[in-house]
């Protein structure tokens, strides 16, 4: 299976003239996005969980084979902080029925002030159907000190530890806890910010290629959306992965950078 490469969201007004033609109405942006990418991470669901009907409309507006990963509601992760997870998880999975065969992994992102709590995480993972792929993004460093217990729980439920990058470097351990992977790019150090440089993307392509085979599903999403950085970096990452012989899903063609202006005077 290929590397599934996309961005975290698609509704960004500054993507006009980057991914969306200037005259294209916003109501058609998802269709245009799906022409260029085969997957997207829906992070709107984190702020307000869409209805089943909205998920169904997204299914109808995207082509066969398109995959939408969904970020779990902050009600579960940030407000409830994984307490009593059965109802929020059931509500999420009920709404996702509208997405049908476009449904990808569910991302469970815990806040940076949420320290290690293995029993709470296990209770949450237990609520998801066995057929649902769950990626877990952890940000408090105390989780890494419980490596043995954490890896055991993630592996027990087939959940992927989300690999995350910020500042062109990993901010999570690079542990493989499932037969599939999930990687998020938050902000690079290249110019213009928050772009990623060619070397950083090539390093990530090598890390992924060294951990999963070309038959494994690995979902890769760029969350550095300002100025269309995510669009350009996703395409550049796909080229870096292809150079290593990896199969990737579709990404936009490389944009030709304008030549530098000659100095005045």
Secondary structure as a PSIPRED ss2 file (coil, helix, strand):
# PSIPRED VFORMAT (PSIPRED V4.0)

   1 X C   1.000  0.000  0.000
   2 X C   1.000  0.000  0.000
   3 X E   0.000  0.000  1.000
   4 X E   0.000  0.000  1.000
   5 X E   0.000  0.000  1.000
   6 X E   0.000  0.000  1.000
   7 X E   0.000  0.000  1.000
   8 X E   0.000  0.000  1.000
   9 X C   1.000  0.000  0.000
  10 X C   1.000  0.000  0.000
  11 X C   1.000  0.000  0.000
  12 X C   1.000  0.000  0.000
  13 X H   0.000  1.000  0.000
  14 X H   0.000  1.000  0.000
  15 X H   0.000  1.000  0.000
  16 X E   0.000  0.000  1.000
  17 X C   1.000  0.000  0.000
  18 X C   1.000  0.000  0.000
  19 X C   1.000  0.000  0.000
  20 X E   0.000  0.000  1.000
  21 X C   1.000  0.000  0.000
  22 X C   1.000  0.000  0.000
  23 X C   1.000  0.000  0.000
  24 X C   1.000  0.000  0.000
  25 X C   1.000  0.000  0.000
  26 X H   0.000  1.000  0.000
  27 X H   0.000  1.000  0.000
  28 X H   0.000  1.000  0.000
  29 X H   0.000  1.000  0.000
  30 X H   0.000  1.000  0.000
  31 X H   0.000  1.000  0.000
  32 X H   0.000  1.000  0.000
  33 X H   0.000  1.000  0.000
  34 X H   0.000  1.000  0.000
  35 X H   0.000  1.000  0.000
  36 X H   0.000  1.000  0.000
  37 X C   1.000  0.000  0.000
  38 X C   1.000  0.000  0.000
  39 X E   0.000  0.000  1.000
  40 X E   0.000  0.000  1.000
  41 X E   0.000  0.000  1.000
  42 X E   0.000  0.000  1.000
  43 X C   1.000  0.000  0.000
  44 X H   0.000  1.000  0.000
  45 X H   0.000  1.000  0.000
  46 X H   0.000  1.000  0.000
  47 X H   0.000  1.000  0.000
  48 X C   1.000  0.000  0.000
  49 X C   1.000  0.000  0.000
  50 X C   1.000  0.000  0.000
  51 X C   1.000  0.000  0.000
  52 X H   0.000  1.000  0.000
  53 X H   0.000  1.000  0.000
  54 X H   0.000  1.000  0.000
  55 X H   0.000  1.000  0.000
  56 X H   0.000  1.000  0.000
  57 X H   0.000  1.000  0.000
  58 X H   0.000  1.000  0.000
  59 X H   0.000  1.000  0.000
  60 X H   0.000  1.000  0.000
  61 X H   0.000  1.000  0.000
  62 X C   1.000  0.000  0.000
  63 X C   1.000  0.000  0.000
  64 X C   1.000  0.000  0.000
  65 X C   1.000  0.000  0.000
  66 X C   1.000  0.000  0.000
  67 X E   0.000  0.000  1.000
  68 X E   0.000  0.000  1.000
  69 X E   0.000  0.000  1.000
  70 X E   0.000  0.000  1.000
  71 X E   0.000  0.000  1.000
  72 X C   1.000  0.000  0.000
  73 X C   1.000  0.000  0.000
  74 X H   0.000  1.000  0.000
  75 X H   0.000  1.000  0.000
  76 X H   0.000  1.000  0.000
  77 X H   0.000  1.000  0.000
  78 X H   0.000  1.000  0.000
  79 X H   0.000  1.000  0.000
  80 X C   1.000  0.000  0.000
  81 X C   1.000  0.000  0.000
  82 X C   1.000  0.000  0.000
  83 X C   1.000  0.000  0.000
  84 X C   1.000  0.000  0.000
  85 X H   0.000  1.000  0.000
  86 X H   0.000  1.000  0.000
  87 X H   0.000  1.000  0.000
  88 X H   0.000  1.000  0.000
  89 X H   0.000  1.000  0.000
  90 X H   0.000  1.000  0.000
  91 X H   0.000  1.000  0.000
  92 X H   0.000  1.000  0.000
  93 X H   0.000  1.000  0.000
  94 X H   0.000  1.000  0.000
  95 X H   0.000  1.000  0.000
  96 X H   0.000  1.000  0.000
  97 X H   0.000  1.000  0.000
  98 X H   0.000  1.000  0.000
  99 X H   0.000  1.000  0.000
 100 X H   0.000  1.000  0.000
 101 X H   0.000  1.000  0.000
 102 X H   0.000  1.000  0.000
 103 X E   0.000  0.000  1.000
 104 X E   0.000  0.000  1.000
 105 X E   0.000  0.000  1.000
 106 X E   0.000  0.000  1.000
 107 X E   0.000  0.000  1.000
 108 X E   0.000  0.000  1.000
 109 X E   0.000  0.000  1.000
 110 X C   1.000  0.000  0.000
 111 X C   1.000  0.000  0.000
 112 X C   1.000  0.000  0.000
 113 X C   1.000  0.000  0.000
 114 X C   1.000  0.000  0.000
 115 X C   1.000  0.000  0.000
 116 X C   1.000  0.000  0.000
 117 X C   1.000  0.000  0.000
 118 X H   0.000  1.000  0.000
 119 X H   0.000  1.000  0.000
 120 X H   0.000  1.000  0.000
 121 X H   0.000  1.000  0.000
 122 X H   0.000  1.000  0.000
 123 X H   0.000  1.000  0.000
 124 X H   0.000  1.000  0.000
 125 X H   0.000  1.000  0.000
 126 X H   0.000  1.000  0.000
 127 X H   0.000  1.000  0.000
 128 X C   1.000  0.000  0.000
 129 X C   1.000  0.000  0.000
 130 X C   1.000  0.000  0.000
 131 X C   1.000  0.000  0.000
 132 X C   1.000  0.000  0.000
 133 X C   1.000  0.000  0.000
 134 X E   0.000  0.000  1.000
 135 X E   0.000  0.000  1.000
 136 X E   0.000  0.000  1.000
 137 X E   0.000  0.000  1.000
 138 X C   1.000  0.000  0.000
 139 X C   1.000  0.000  0.000
 140 X C   1.000  0.000  0.000
 141 X C   1.000  0.000  0.000
 142 X H   0.000  1.000  0.000
 143 X H   0.000  1.000  0.000
 144 X H   0.000  1.000  0.000
 145 X H   0.000  1.000  0.000
 146 X C   1.000  0.000  0.000
 147 X H   0.000  1.000  0.000
 148 X H   0.000  1.000  0.000
 149 X H   0.000  1.000  0.000
 150 X H   0.000  1.000  0.000
 151 X H   0.000  1.000  0.000
 152 X H   0.000  1.000  0.000
 153 X H   0.000  1.000  0.000
 154 X H   0.000  1.000  0.000
 155 X H   0.000  1.000  0.000
 156 X H   0.000  1.000  0.000
 157 X C   1.000  0.000  0.000
 158 X C   1.000  0.000  0.000
 159 X C   1.000  0.000  0.000
 160 X E   0.000  0.000  1.000
 161 X E   0.000  0.000  1.000
 162 X C   1.000  0.000  0.000
 163 X E   0.000  0.000  1.000
 164 X E   0.000  0.000  1.000
 165 X E   0.000  0.000  1.000
 166 X C   1.000  0.000  0.000
 167 X C   1.000  0.000  0.000
 168 X C   1.000  0.000  0.000
 169 X C   1.000  0.000  0.000
 170 X E   0.000  0.000  1.000
 171 X C   1.000  0.000  0.000
 172 X C   1.000  0.000  0.000
 173 X C   1.000  0.000  0.000
 174 X C   1.000  0.000  0.000
 175 X C   1.000  0.000  0.000
 176 X C   1.000  0.000  0.000
 177 X C   1.000  0.000  0.000
 178 X C   1.000  0.000  0.000
 179 X C   1.000  0.000  0.000
 180 X C   1.000  0.000  0.000
 181 X E   0.000  0.000  1.000
 182 X E   0.000  0.000  1.000
 183 X E   0.000  0.000  1.000
 184 X E   0.000  0.000  1.000
 185 X E   0.000  0.000  1.000
 186 X C   1.000  0.000  0.000
 187 X C   1.000  0.000  0.000
 188 X C   1.000  0.000  0.000
 189 X C   1.000  0.000  0.000
 190 X C   1.000  0.000  0.000
 191 X C   1.000  0.000  0.000
 192 X C   1.000  0.000  0.000
 193 X C   1.000  0.000  0.000
 194 X C   1.000  0.000  0.000
 195 X C   1.000  0.000  0.000
 196 X C   1.000  0.000  0.000
 197 X C   1.000  0.000  0.000
 198 X H   0.000  1.000  0.000
 199 X H   0.000  1.000  0.000
 200 X H   0.000  1.000  0.000
 201 X H   0.000  1.000  0.000
 202 X H   0.000  1.000  0.000
 203 X H   0.000  1.000  0.000
 204 X H   0.000  1.000  0.000
 205 X H   0.000  1.000  0.000
 206 X H   0.000  1.000  0.000
 207 X H   0.000  1.000  0.000
 208 X H   0.000  1.000  0.000
 209 X H   0.000  1.000  0.000
 210 X C   1.000  0.000  0.000
 211 X C   1.000  0.000  0.000
 212 X C   1.000  0.000  0.000
 213 X C   1.000  0.000  0.000
 214 X C   1.000  0.000  0.000
 215 X C   1.000  0.000  0.000
 216 X C   1.000  0.000  0.000
 217 X C   1.000  0.000  0.000
 218 X E   0.000  0.000  1.000
 219 X E   0.000  0.000  1.000
 220 X E   0.000  0.000  1.000
 221 X E   0.000  0.000  1.000
 222 X E   0.000  0.000  1.000
 223 X C   1.000  0.000  0.000
 224 X C   1.000  0.000  0.000
 225 X C   1.000  0.000  0.000
 226 X H   0.000  1.000  0.000
 227 X H   0.000  1.000  0.000
 228 X H   0.000  1.000  0.000
 229 X H   0.000  1.000  0.000
 230 X H   0.000  1.000  0.000
 231 X H   0.000  1.000  0.000
 232 X H   0.000  1.000  0.000
 233 X H   0.000  1.000  0.000
 234 X H   0.000  1.000  0.000
 235 X H   0.000  1.000  0.000
 236 X H   0.000  1.000  0.000
 237 X H   0.000  1.000  0.000
 238 X H   0.000  1.000  0.000
 239 X H   0.000  1.000  0.000
 240 X H   0.000  1.000  0.000
 241 X H   0.000  1.000  0.000
 242 X H   0.000  1.000  0.000
 243 X H   0.000  1.000  0.000
 244 X C   1.000  0.000  0.000
 245 X C   1.000  0.000  0.000
 246 X C   1.000  0.000  0.000
 247 X C   1.000  0.000  0.000
 248 X E   0.000  0.000  1.000
 249 X C   1.000  0.000  0.000
 250 X C   1.000  0.000  0.000
 251 X C   1.000  0.000  0.000
 252 X C   1.000  0.000  0.000
 253 X C   1.000  0.000  0.000
 254 X C   1.000  0.000  0.000
 255 X C   1.000  0.000  0.000
 256 X C   1.000  0.000  0.000
 257 X C   1.000  0.000  0.000
 258 X C   1.000  0.000  0.000
 259 X C   1.000  0.000  0.000
 260 X C   1.000  0.000  0.000
 261 X C   1.000  0.000  0.000
 262 X C   1.000  0.000  0.000
 263 X C   1.000  0.000  0.000
 264 X C   1.000  0.000  0.000
 265 X C   1.000  0.000  0.000
